[in-house]
Amino acid sequence: MNIEILQEFLFWCMIINFGIYTLTAIAVLVFRDVMYKIHKMMFGLDEETVSKSIHMYLASYKFLITFFNFVPWVAILIIK
């Protein structure tokens, strides 16, 4: 595997992951009440706990995208 293929692979992984992140964030905004009701019925969680969990999930996912896709992609651009 040469460096150009690795660079392209990381770029497309980053784009796909960012798309998933964006769709999830939009779904949270649009379907907030439905998500709270579902989590309350299934797990007995209050609205504040669900909100904190969702924000923690989104923050963690954004960090992982940056750490595993964006940073290696930029490193390859720098050394190339």
C-alpha positions as CSV (number, residue, x, y, z in Angstrom):
1,M,0.0,0.0,0.0
2,N,1.5,3.3,-1.0
3,I,1.1,6.6,0.8
4,E,-1.4,8.0,-1.7
5,I,-3.9,5.2,-1.2
6,L,-3.5,5.5,2.6
7,Q,-4.1,9.3,2.3
8,E,-7.3,8.7,0.2
9,F,-8.5,6.0,2.6
10,L,-8.2,8.3,5.6
11,F,-9.9,11.1,3.8
12,W,-12.9,9.0,2.9
13,C,-13.1,7.5,6.4
14,M,-13.1,11.1,7.7
15,I,-15.9,12.1,5.3
16,I,-18.0,9.1,6.1
17,N,-17.6,9.5,9.9
18,F,-18.3,13.2,9.7
19,G,-21.5,12.4,7.7
20,I,-22.6,10.0,10.4
21,Y,-21.8,12.5,13.1
22,T,-23.8,15.2,11.3
23,L,-26.8,13.0,10.7
24,T,-26.8,12.0,14.4
25,A,-26.5,15.6,15.6
26,I,-29.4,16.6,13.3
27,A,-31.5,13.6,14.5
28,V,-30.9,14.7,18.1
29,L,-32.1,18.2,17.3
30,V,-35.1,17.1,15.3
31,F,-36.3,14.1,17.4
32,R,-35.3,15.3,20.8
33,D,-38.6,14.8,22.5
34,V,-39.1,11.3,20.9
35,M,-35.6,10.3,22.0
36,Y,-36.3,11.4,25.6
37,K,-39.6,9.5,25.7
38,I,-38.0,6.3,24.4
39,H,-35.1,6.4,26.8
40,K,-37.5,7.2,29.7
41,M,-39.6,4.2,28.8
42,M,-36.7,1.8,28.2
43,F,-34.3,2.8,31.0
44,G,-36.2,5.1,33.3
45,L,-33.8,8.0,32.6
46,D,-34.8,11.6,33.2
47,E,-34.4,14.3,30.5
48,E,-31.2,15.8,32.0
49,T,-29.4,12.4,32.1
50,V,-30.4,11.6,28.5
51,S,-29.2,15.1,27.4
52,K,-25.8,14.7,29.1
53,S,-25.4,11.2,27.6
54,I,-26.1,12.3,24.1
55,H,-23.8,15.3,24.4
56,M,-21.0,13.1,25.8
57,Y,-21.5,10.6,22.9
58,L,-21.3,13.3,20.3
59,A,-18.2,14.9,21.9
60,S,-16.5,11.5,22.1
61,Y,-17.3,10.6,18.5
62,K,-16.0,14.0,17.3
63,F,-12.8,13.4,19.3
64,L,-12.3,9.9,17.8
65,I,-12.9,11.2,14.3
66,T,-10.2,13.9,14.8
67,F,-7.8,11.5,16.5
68,F,-8.1,8.5,14.1
69,N,-8.9,10.1,10.8
70,F,-8.1,13.9,10.6
71,V,-4.7,13.9,12.4
72,P,-3.2,11.0,10.4
73,W,-4.5,12.5,7.2
74,V,-2.9,15.9,8.0
75,A,0.3,14.1,9.0
76,I,0.5,12.4,5.6
77,L,-0.2,15.7,3.9
78,I,2.7,17.2,5.8
79,I,5.3,14.5,5.0
80,K,4.2,14.1,1.4
